[in-house]
């Protein structure tokens, strides 16, 4: 076994363990960290497949920006994990059914096999670079999936903005407009009113003055 095969099995094993820990970790922050580890191993697999552009893009975009953003968002939201444990088992049958469906589809694809190309892959790779071939496929054969992914990212951006506008009940803030509109007459009102009940010292003082 050569070193490339060894690295392939190593990256694959670590990625599978990290992906499993993403869905089983109790702490959301730990889940995001495991997801970052899974993405880093996937980047290593892309490099082994000689897709350098995809590997570097995965590191720069996902690990360098998206996952760090997810980490800070999860830390700031203060998600209550214990209160949502019951919903996990409630939705488990649906999630297991979808996972089984995806597994059956993957097995069917691998069972049928991949069609052989008329032109060898090595000749196609030598004719055009990885970046050019990727751009040609994205904006010709996969144009509609790219547009759907763009719409999904746009919806995610709107959701992130909506989360920032959410107000917590225990948060304290100062309304600048209310401070500007305040008047001196509204700050303090002096009310003169008689005492309803005299204190013991006042009663003794009144009796001594009368005597």
Order of alpha helices (4+ residues) and beta strands (2+ residues): alpha-alpha-alpha-alpha-alpha-alpha-alpha-alpha-alpha-alpha-alpha
